[in-house]
Amino acid sequence: MLLQAADIAQYCEGELIAGSPTREVRGMSWDSRTITPDCLYVALLGERSDGHDFCFDAINAGAAALLVSRELNAETMAAVEQAGACVIRVADTATALTALAAAWRRRLKGHVIALTGSSGKTTTKNLVRDVLAKAGTVVATKANQNNELGVPATLLAAEEDTDFVVVEMGMRGLGQLEELCAFVRPEAALVTNVGTSHMELLGSREAIAQAKAEVFATLEAGKGTAFANASEGMLESLLSYGGITDREIATIFFDGSGAAPESYAAHKPSVYASEISFDASGNPHFTINTETSQASCTLQLAGAHNVHNAMAAAALGAFYGLTAAQIAEALETSAPAEGRQAVLHTPAGATVIDDSYNANPDSMCASLAAFRTREVAGKRIAVLGDMGELGPYSEEGHAIVGREAAASAIDKLICVGPLAQGIARAAQDAGMEAQAIVCVEGAPAALEAATQLIEPGDCVLVKASHSVGLDAVAKGLVNACV
């Protein structure tokens, strides 16, 4: 983003109360610790802190302008004057941030792509980012900043001439993706899958499909392009709720299952994987097939589910003119993000798979399946914790994971939290021996239990909902002398 202060005030329906209207502002941050020279600092009102309390720090760190909703103290205003900075006052800074992003979106000349799904969003977004970098400049959502603040931040991180803007979108209920897409205005939209996350709020996979389909429903009739997984069980619901046929939205289907395209009578994929195999680390090797070319590819990401994620990225790459070889080259260099199947090593020679960032029954089972394909010299140890936001589906969801764990050749299972006791019960009911299962209350106890069990050559999978804090277990094992 590069705008003058007067433009920002106009777009946000605010008032420039200090500084020059022609002062140029580049970039944006709502965290005073991440200020870049000449950027806009947005003083957000949070549950735990008020961003206005850090305006002085932001100016001292080099901010060119402050976006505020209340009066600033004399010390801060003096710092603003001395720095030649600006202050723009609005009624609500969060609302103003969205308005600013909507205005900036109208100035973007490149392709804007919306991406959502029940699981694999961030991994797929990273793969899409890396693939599209072969075709031009790319700005993509940072980390998992996919909410009502992160989405406008992604748009504002782009320059006017950025070729591709990849916007990851999360949601908590019906209507939220529609609201985000109203100002993002994507020309292309991708849904990775429809799973069981958010079951507590939406109640059924049908309702989740309806919510995810909002990214399709907001595509411009006759112009937008939808990208969907041909082997997704809720595909027909996605297409129906998205109004694909009625509004003449072009649809490109992809598939990472390894099935022959001819087996999909209704929605034959034009980009798909074939000849799928796995190496000793559980990383998939496969052939990428597009309508014009083929290429072999080996991912740095483990698990069959990541073939689907890779094919989603390949479908977008092919759509924007890349060959299968170019796509494969990009996919092969794409590394796992922190907390998402990142492979770590302890000083004594054990391996830790840090998949602790988040979890739902689908991603848990996918992670366990990938764990099963990995060659391990010693024991397989799984540290699995509570999964949140499942509502009435919680008991069944944890039981599904327990049964999958019992089928995954796990030697020791550590279940963390009260809900995860359902994983333990189901695993034992499915045949896992009771002495192979340990139940603990939280992350510290899980780390202690895993530390006592782990030996050189062992491999430990760590996964749970983010609130359980099992990243501390992964980091603790790596930092400990085990």
Secondary structure, DSSP 4 states (H G I P E B T S, - for coil): -EEEHHHHHHHTT-EEEES-TT-EEE-EES-GGG--TTPEEE--B-SS-BGGGGHHHHHHTT-SEEEESSPPPHHHHHHHHHHT-EEEE-S-HHHHHHHHHHHHHHH--SEEEEEE-SS-HHHHHHHHHHHHTTTS-EEE--TT--STTHHHHHHHTS-TT-SEEEEE---SSTTHHHHHHHHH--SEEEE----STTHHHH-SHHHHHHHHTHHHHTSPTTT-EEEEETT-TTHHHHHHHTTTTTTT-EEEEEE-S---GGG-SSS--SEEEEEEEE-TTS-EEEEEE-SS-EEEEE-SS-STHHHHHHHHHHHHHHHTT--HHHHHHHHHHPPPPTTSSEEEE-TTS-EEEE--S---HHHHHHHHHHHHHS--SS-EEEEEE---S-GGGHHHHHHHHHHHHHTTT-SEEEEESSTTHHHHHHHHHTT--GGGEEEESSHHHHHHHHHHH--TT-EEEEE--GGG-THHHHHHHHHTT-
